[in-house]
Amino acid sequence: MLAFPKNTTPRWIILMVDLLGVFLAFVFAYLIRFEFHPPGDEWARGVFFFPILLSARLISFLIGKTYAGIIRFTSNQDGIRIFLVLSIGSVVLMALNISRKFWAEDELYFIPISILVLEYLFVLFFQLVFRATVKYIYQLYLAPKDVVKKKVMLIGVGDLGRMVKRTF
């Protein structure tokens, strides 16, 4: 039986949730692109392309380590890292998709470009909202409540004063 630490979620679970988000985003992108009635040949091309998409996203998540942070401490830097990792992965997928059109005899993309754009937006939204929701739930229900708070006044408005404020 698997034993989970009490204070943090294992990184592999975060990675699996992110990959599940990629799957759901891809399916939703297909459904929205074709108004919930995709043709059979489009589904076939999507099923063929999905392992490529999932592999590219997995490699980009592993390189960018988007799964590595403790979610309850998610910050703007994590959001920027997720944005950059997804953007670079999407550029690679877009280049692969466009290059297929020029190399293949049928001159078709793997999948329509609009699906890649929608998938990118959905994955970005999912990952940011997932992390923000987990952080909010932690702060609301699980954060220690018995911390004694003291009022402190900082004098000075320089960079050092702002840094001290963020630290406290």
Sequence and secondary structure as in RCSB ss.txt:
>XXXX:A:sequence
MLAFPKNTTPRWIILMVDLLGVFLAFVFAYLIRFEFHPPGDEWARGVFFFPILLSARLISFLIGKTYAGIIRFTS
NQDGIRIFLVLSIGSVVLMALNISRKFWAEDELYFIPISILVLEYLFVLFFQLVFRATVKYIYQLYLAPKDVVKK
KVMLIGVGDLGRMVKRTF
>XXXX:A:secstr
     SSS  HHHHHHHHHHHHHHHHHHHHHHHTTT   HHHHHHHHHHHHHHHHHHHHHHHHHTTTSS GGG  
HHHHHHHHHHHHHHHHHHHHHHHHHHHHSTT   SS HHHHHHHHHHHHHHHHHHHHHHHHHIIIIIS S     
       SHHHHHHHHH 
